[in-house]
Amino acid sequence: MNRFSPARTPATSTSSAASQAKPRTVVLVTGASSGIGRATAVHLADHGAQLVLTGRSTVTLEIVADRCRRRGADVTVVEADVRDMAAVEALVTAVVEQHSRLDVCVHAAALVAYGRFEDVPSDVFDRVVETDVLGTANVARAVLRTFRRQRTGNLIVLGSILGRIATPYMSAYVTSKAAIHALARTLSIENRDLPDVHVCLLMPGSVDTPVYRRAASYAGRVAKAPPPVISPDRVARAVGGLVERPRARTDLGPANKLMALGFTALPPMYDLLVTPLMRLVALGRPLVPHPGNVFEPTRAGDIDGETYVGSPPR
Ligand SMILES: NC(=O)c1ccc[n+]([C@@H]2O[C@H](COP(=O)([O-])OP(=O)(O)OC[C@H]3O[C@@H](n4cnc5c(N)ncnc54)[C@H](OP(=O)(O)O)[C@@H]3O)[C@@H](O)[C@H]2O)c1
């Protein structure tokens, strides 16, 4: 992949690129403290982007920011909860004030909850849907208003294969991803009048990130990334590709097409097999039910989500 546009002026504390001529690509990454957001931030840092990283915890975001700065990137950290429209608007306004524009937003912030629908407490279900669906709407609203003013910009939304199929024990997430896919498609259509404004939906299959360990769990077992699993770096490279060549819909994962085909073409067979398969490959050792990171940001320094999986029930 080519490097993104090289730097014009450093807008924040730690740049090594002040002498270069063209403006760097200004990228806002939500959910940058972990998993795909973190890998994307590091990948884009390697490719000369000017980064603004956001999530619910400055402490954890700064760990990622330091890693990006060591690779020569200009990085700003802004704490914001995507459920808070005012905070998201203020964040986007601050980016534009600081850098005079916003080129790309990679929206990776999300929550997950495991458990049969009726076992997941309603406040947990609601918080996941609020974060995943309304959080995406808030980010898209603020970012697209800016892109429309600029008449250019690229919103890259992390969807999922689970926005195209259904799976048991993940009702809040599956519901949310289906809604996000519908929203992304609508936004893509609505912005067809601006050829340089793009809405890209990236739909990975299973990715090896801490989301499984820090998800709320009422399934009585630790969640695991079901095989076949790809790395967050692989997803980050796909995001980098979309920064350079925007595309409305991108599938990413060796089993996505097969799963989508089984879901749509053979529903009775799919519905028969999906629950035992899910129990076999996606749920591990016993675990005391817990709300994970649903009501609190990733615990400081625990960028791998280890503190949530704790000890098995006695
Ligand atoms: N991992 C997979 O297998 C997989 C597969 C397909 C699609 N995806 C999608 O890829 C994206 C990233 O997932 P991931 O696996 O990288 O998850 P992750 O490691 O848990 O990262 C999620 C990020 O979202 C942030 N976040 C959570 N709630 C937030 C809120 N209310 N406001 C702002 N930030 C918030 C988290 O930080 P704080 O907790 O500190 O706020 C964290 O940085 C999600 O959209 C996910 O659905 C993942």
The ligand as an ORCA input file, in Angstrom:
! r2SCAN-3c Opt
* xyz 0 1
  N     -13.540     -8.828     17.117
  C     -14.312     -9.363     16.170
  O     -14.373    -10.603     15.995
  C     -15.103     -8.458     15.249
  C     -15.666     -9.046     14.110
  C     -16.419     -8.257     13.248
  C     -16.595     -6.914     13.531
  N     -16.045     -6.365     14.647
  C     -16.302     -4.953     14.900
  O     -15.090     -4.231     14.923
  C     -15.210     -3.115     15.807
  C     -14.105     -3.171     16.848
  O     -14.242     -4.375     17.597
  P     -13.055     -4.952     18.481
  O     -13.155     -6.421     18.399
  O     -11.802     -4.267     18.162
  O     -13.578     -4.529     19.950
  P     -12.753     -4.057     21.250
  O     -11.393     -4.592     21.230
  O     -13.614     -4.349     22.448
  O     -12.724     -2.471     21.050
  C     -13.901     -1.718     21.165
  C     -13.515     -0.270     21.395
  O     -14.716      0.508     21.572
  C     -14.522      1.392     22.680
  N     -15.832      1.745     23.220
  C     -16.733      0.918     23.793
  N     -17.821      1.622     24.161
  C     -17.600      2.908     23.805
  C     -18.361      4.106     23.922
  N     -19.575      4.121     24.472
  N     -17.832      5.255     23.452
  C     -16.592      5.262     22.890
  N     -15.834      4.164     22.746
  C     -16.337      2.999     23.221
  C     -13.632      0.591     23.626
  O     -12.883      1.401     24.513
  P     -13.400      1.809     25.998
  O     -14.039      0.581     26.582
  O     -12.163      2.215     26.718
  O     -14.342      2.924     25.769
  C     -12.669     -0.044     22.631
  O     -11.658      0.873     22.295
  C     -16.628     -3.214     16.410
  O     -17.516     -2.459     15.647
  C     -16.945     -4.680     16.240
  O     -18.322     -4.903     16.197
  C     -15.294     -7.114     15.513
*
